[in-house]
Amino acid sequence: MTAAMERLCDWVVNKNQVWVHGDRITDGHVVLDMSGITGLDPDEVSRDGQWVIRKAQPSRWVAPEHPDLSDAIPSEADESGWSEVLWSVWVTKGLRVGAVNRTAVAVDDAWLSRLQTGYRIEGSPGHSALRIVSESPVPTLLSGSATAHRRTVGVVMPAQIEGSDSVIEAIVNELGGV
């Protein structure tokens, strides 16, 4: 298997049920723009429809049906109102608990642990999904310094946190809830 396929398997949560639409891919938890993620090759899954993907064996195309993923990823990564999710060390039922804008959020811990350096998760009030953002230094011509230019490469749906409200509130307070 190629390194790109291994990386693709790391980016999705459910490898048994993946849908492809153009250069977009989803497993119902995560939607990714494969062209926006370093090292991923849309040719690895080059046919729209449902797939089963694996690191150690060839991917298997299952059916032509797929959701329309055209507008699934926000287009503007540098828009205001988005803040980085701060992650706690707490994991409950396989979910890593974090906070953004004084609100608790959770995603699959195993998936989050595979998130590569240079990517982060952000949230914004009024948006149900969290976005996956890439940061890469882009030199500015006027000052000669590097500024951070972010690109949204995907979204991840936060999971429902099962636990005591007071414990979740304490986690958010510990993180500062920024």
N, C-alpha and C positions, 0 to 999 in steps of 0.2 A: 504494500500500500504506500501511497505517496505521503509525504509530510503534510501536504495540504489537506488530505482526507483525515489524517490524524487530528489536525488542528480543527477541522470542521466538526468532527465528533466531539471534541472538547467544548465547542461553543454551544451545542444543543443539549437540552435536558433529556428529551425522549427520542432516542435513536430509532425506535421501532415505528414511529409515526411522524414522518417529516414530509412537508409539502414544499414544492418548489414552484415559483412563478417568476420567470425571467431570471434576474440575478438576486431575487429575494428568496429566503428560505425560512420556514417556521416549523416549530414542533408543538405549537399551541401555548408554549410558555415564553418563547423567545422568537423574535422576528429579526433577521439579519439581512443587511445589504452586503452580499458576498464580495462585491467589488470594493467595498470600503474597509475591508479587514485585511491587513497585511498577511500575505501567505495563503489566503484562501483563493481557490480557483473555481469559478462557476462551472467550468467544464467538468469538474468532478461529478456534479449532478446536472447534466446538461439538458434535461428533458423535463418540461413542466409536468406536474402530477405528484402523486404520493410515492415516497421512497422509504426504504429501510436502509439505514447506513451503518457501517461497521468500520472499525479501524483495521481489523485483521482479515477481512474478506471483501470481495467486490460488493458495491452497493447494489440493491435490488429495486428496480422500478416496479411499483405495485399497480397503479391505476392512473388514468389521466385527470381525475378530478382534483382540483386545488382551489383554495380560497383566493380572492383577488387581493394581492398584497401590494398593489400599486401605491396606495396612500398610507400604508401601515407604519411608516417611519417618518417622524417629523423632519422637515427639510432644513430648518435653521437651527444649527447647534449653538450659535453665539447669541441667540435671543435671551433677553433678561428673564428673571423669575425662576431659573433652574439653579439648584444647589446640589453639591455633591452629597451623596449618602454617606454618613459616618457609620461604620460597622462595629458592632460590639463583638466580644468574644463569645457571647451567648448563642447557643444553637439549641433549638427545640424541635423535636420531630423532624430532623433533617433540614430545618430552615434556619438560616443565619438572620439574626435580628439586627436591624439598624434603625437610624432615625434621619429624617430630613424635614426641615421646617417644623420641628417639634412634633412630628408625627412618626409613629413606628411603622416600619416596613420590613418585609422579610422576603428572601429569595432562597432557592435551593442552595444549601451550603456547599455541596460537592461542585455544583456549577460555578458558584462564586469563587471557589478556590482555584478553578482552572482559568479564571479571567486573567489574561496576559498583562504584563507590565505595559503601561502606556494607555490603558483603557480604564474608565471609571464609570460608576453608575450615578445618575442624577435624577432628582425628582422635582416636581413643581406643583404648587397648589392648583387644584382644578384638573389635573391630568391623572388618569387612572393608571397609566403605564409609567414605568421608570425607563429612562433612555440610557443606552450604552454609548459612551462618548470616547472618541480617540483624541488624545492631545499630542500634537507634534509641533515643535518649535518652527516658526516661520519667520525668517529674518525680515526686519523692516528696513526699507531703503533709506529712510530719513535719519534714523538714529543709529543704525547699524547693530541694534540689539535684537534679541529674539523675543517674540511675543507668542503667547499661546493661542493657537487657532484650533478650535474644537470642531470635530465632525461627528455627527450622529451616525453611528454604524448599525444601530439596531435598538430594539426596545425589549424589555422584559416585564412580564406581568407579575406584580408582587403577589405573594401567597397570603392566605388568611392565617393570622397568627393565633394559635390555640394556646391559651395560658391565662394566668391570673392578670387582671387589668392592673393591679398594683405593681406586679413584677415588671410588666411591660412599661408602665409609667416610670418605674425606677431606672430601667435600662435607658429610656429616652433622656431622663434627667442626667444620668451619668455621662451620656454622650454630649450633653449640652443641647441636643435637639436641633442643632443648626440645620 
